[in-house]
Amino acid sequence: MVARVIALLLVGLLAFAIAGRADDIGPLKGAVFGSGTEAVVVLLHGDVSKGGPADYLYGTAGEFAAAYPQATVYAVLRPGYGDRDGQTSAGWNNLRRDHYTAENNDLVAQALAAVKRPGRRLIVMGHSGGAAQLGVIIARYPGLVDTAVLVACPCDIGRWREENGRRPWSQSQSPQAFAADVPPATRVVAVTGDKDTNAFPALARDYVATLQAKGVDAQFVPVADAAHDFSMGLARPVMALVAQEVLR
C-alpha cells in the first residue's frame, strides 16, 4: 500500500503542477489548487525565521493536487505572513517570534473551518511552527480536523526553547499543554527527521506518547537522514503519508 502511494505521488511530481489561485481562506490568505470533492487538504508553513515570503509549500500543494485530483488543496499563509505576490494574512507574527498565540491560533482555526466541507475529510499538514499551531488547534477546536500531520513539530514549546538554549516564549500556546483535550477521534501523525537539530525528535515522540496514553489514534514516524527544513528529506515521505489519509 505504501509503495503504491509513493508511486502515485512520484507520478504527480513528474507531471505539471496544477496552477494555484490566490484566495481568501477565512480571515487568512493563500492559494488553492485543484477542485476535488472527496477530501480537503490544508498545508501550513513553518516560521521562515530568516525572513522572506512564506510560500514554499505552494509548489508542493500544486504537485499534490495534480497527483490526487479527488482533493482540493489549500496552502495557507499563517497570521502575519505573506507570499511573493503581495498577499498578507491578517494577524501579527511578532517578527516571527513567540507568535503561536491564542489569537493567531484562533485565526488559523477560522481558516480551517472556512474550508471544511460536509462529507469530506479535512486533512491538515503543519510544518514546524505550523505544526505547533495545529497541535493546539486540534485540542481547542475538537472535531474540526480529521487528520493532523505534524511535521518537525516543536510540540513542547518550553522544552524546545530550553533545549535550543533560547529564551522562553511567554505568549505561545504549546501542544503538549493541551494534549489531554485532543479527542480520540482525531488521527494524529507526527513526523520528524532523525537529523533534525531544531525540533528534536523526542519532542514529537513524547507528545505522541501522551496522546496514545489518552486513547488518541496517534503515531510517531521518524524519517531517516532528514533534517528540519521541509525540502531536506521530509517532503516526499510526508506527502506520501498525506496521500494515505486522502485514500483512506
C-alpha positions in Angstrom: 0.0 0.0 0.0 2.7 2.4 1.0 4.7 1.6 -2.2 1.6 2.3 -4.3 1.0 5.6 -2.6 4.6 6.7 -3.2 4.5 5.6 -6.8 1.3 7.6 -7.3 3.0 10.6 -5.7 6.0 10.4 -7.9 3.8 10.5 -11.0 2.3 13.7 -9.7 5.8 15.2 -9.0 6.8 14.5 -12.6 3.6 16.0 -14.0 2.9 19.7 -14.4 1.6 21.0 -11.2 -1.9 22.4 -11.1 -1.8 26.2 -11.1 -2.9 27.8 -7.9 -5.5 30.5 -7.4 -4.9 33.3 -4.9 -7.7 33.0 -2.3 -9.2 34.4 0.9 -9.2 31.4 3.3 -11.4 32.6 6.1 -9.5 35.5 7.7 -6.2 34.4 6.1 -4.7 34.4 2.6 -3.1 31.7 0.5 -3.7 29.7 -2.6 -6.0 26.9 -3.6 -5.1 24.1 -6.0 -7.5 21.6 -7.7 -11.2 21.2 -7.0 -11.6 17.6 -5.8 -14.7 16.7 -3.9 -13.6 13.8 -1.8 -11.1 15.4 0.6 -9.8 18.8 1.7 -6.1 19.1 2.3 -4.5 22.1 4.0 -0.8 22.9 4.3 0.6 25.2 6.9 4.2 26.5 6.5 6.8 26.9 9.2 8.2 30.1 10.7 10.6 31.1 7.9 12.6 32.8 10.6 15.3 34.1 8.3 12.7 36.3 6.5 11.2 36.4 3.1 7.9 35.1 1.6 6.3 32.1 3.3 5.0 30.4 0.2 7.4 27.5 0.0 4.5 25.0 0.2 2.7 26.4 -2.9 4.7 24.1 -5.2 4.0 21.1 -3.0 0.3 21.9 -2.9 0.2 22.1 -6.7 2.0 18.9 -7.2 -0.2 17.1 -4.8 -3.4 18.4 -6.4 -2.1 17.2 -9.7 -1.4 13.7 -8.4 -4.7 13.5 -6.4 -7.5 15.2 -8.3 -10.0 13.9 -5.7 -8.6 16.5 -3.2 -8.9 20.3 -3.0 -5.6 21.6 -1.6 -5.0 24.8 0.2 -1.6 26.4 1.1 -2.4 28.8 3.8 -0.4 31.8 4.8 -0.3 31.8 8.6 -1.2 35.0 10.5 1.0 38.0 9.6 2.8 36.1 6.8 2.9 37.0 3.1 3.8 35.5 -0.2 5.8 36.8 -3.2 2.7 38.0 -4.9 1.9 40.5 -2.2 -0.8 38.7 -0.3 -0.5 39.0 3.5 -2.7 37.3 6.1 -4.4 39.0 9.0 -2.7 38.9 12.4 0.7 39.8 13.7 3.6 37.4 13.7 5.7 39.5 16.2 8.7 39.5 13.8 8.3 35.7 13.6 8.9 35.1 17.3 6.7 33.9 20.1 3.6 34.1 17.8 1.8 30.8 18.4 -0.6 32.9 20.5 -4.3 32.2 21.2 -5.3 34.9 18.9 -3.2 33.6 16.0 -4.3 30.0 16.7 -7.9 31.2 16.5 -7.3 32.8 13.1 -5.8 29.6 11.7 -8.8 27.6 13.2 -11.2 30.0 11.5 -9.4 29.4 8.2 -9.7 25.7 8.6 -13.4 26.0 9.5 -13.9 28.1 6.3 -12.6 25.2 4.0 -14.2 22.3 5.9 -17.0 20.7 3.9 -19.7 18.2 4.9 -18.9 14.7 3.9 -15.2 15.4 3.2 -12.3 14.6 5.4 -10.2 17.6 6.5 -6.5 16.6 6.5 -4.1 19.3 7.7 -0.3 19.2 7.5 1.7 21.7 9.5 5.4 22.1 9.3 7.5 23.4 12.3 5.6 26.4 13.6 2.6 25.4 11.6 2.7 22.0 13.4 2.9 23.7 16.8 -0.2 25.8 16.0 -2.0 22.8 14.5 -1.3 20.7 17.6 -3.1 23.3 19.8 -6.0 23.8 17.4 -6.9 20.1 17.4 -7.3 20.3 21.1 -9.0 23.7 21.4 -11.4 23.0 18.4 -12.2 19.3 18.8 -13.6 17.6 15.8 -12.5 20.4 13.3 -9.6 18.4 11.9 -10.0 14.7 11.0 -6.2 14.0 10.5 -3.4 16.2 11.7 0.1 15.6 10.2 2.6 17.4 12.5 6.0 17.7 10.7 9.1 18.7 12.6 6.9 19.7 15.5 8.3 21.6 18.5 5.4 20.1 20.4 6.6 21.2 23.8 7.4 24.8 23.4 9.1 25.4 26.8 11.3 22.4 26.4 12.0 23.2 22.7 13.3 26.7 23.6 15.3 25.3 26.5 16.9 22.5 24.5 18.0 25.1 21.9 19.5 27.4 24.5 17.0 30.2 23.7 14.9 32.5 25.8 11.4 31.2 26.8 8.4 32.2 24.8 5.7 33.5 27.2 2.9 34.2 24.7 2.8 30.9 22.7 0.5 28.0 23.3 2.1 24.6 23.4 0.6 21.4 22.0 1.9 19.4 25.0 -0.1 21.6 27.4 -3.3 20.8 25.5 -2.7 17.2 24.8 -5.3 16.0 27.3 -8.0 17.8 25.2 -7.3 16.1 21.9 -10.4 14.0 21.1 -9.8 10.3 20.5 -11.5 10.5 17.0 -8.8 12.8 15.7 -6.0 11.0 13.9 -2.5 12.4 14.6 0.6 11.5 12.7 3.9 13.2 13.9 6.8 13.1 11.5 10.4 14.3 12.4 13.7 13.7 10.6 16.3 11.9 12.7 18.8 14.7 11.7 16.6 17.5 13.0 18.7 19.7 15.2 16.0 22.3 15.8 12.8 20.4 16.8 14.5 17.3 18.2 12.6 14.0 17.5 11.9 13.4 21.2 9.6 16.5 21.3 7.1 14.9 18.9 7.7 11.4 20.1 6.9 12.3 23.7 3.8 14.3 22.6 2.5 11.3 20.7 3.1 9.0 23.7 1.0 11.4 25.8 -1.8 11.3 23.2 -1.6 7.5 23.0 -2.0 7.2 26.8 -5.2 9.2 26.4 -6.6 6.9 23.8 -5.9 9.1 20.7 -5.1 7.4 17.4 -1.6 8.8 17.2 1.7 7.6 15.8 5.3 8.9 15.5 7.1 8.4 12.2 10.9 9.1 12.2 12.4 9.9 8.8 16.0 8.7 8.2 18.5 11.3 7.1 16.0 14.1 7.1 16.6 17.5 8.8 14.3 20.3 9.9 13.9 22.0 6.5 10.9 20.7 4.6 13.0 20.3 1.5 15.7 18.3 3.2 14.3 14.8 3.1 10.8 15.5 4.5 8.7 16.5 1.6 8.3 13.1 -0.2 7.6 10.9 2.8 5.4 13.5 4.4 3.2 13.9 1.3 3.0 10.2 0.9 1.5 10.0 4.4 -0.9 12.8 3.5 -1.8 10.8 0.4 -2.6 7.7 2.5 -5.0 9.8 4.5 -6.7 11.1 1.4 -7.1 7.5 0.2 -8.4 6.1 3.5 
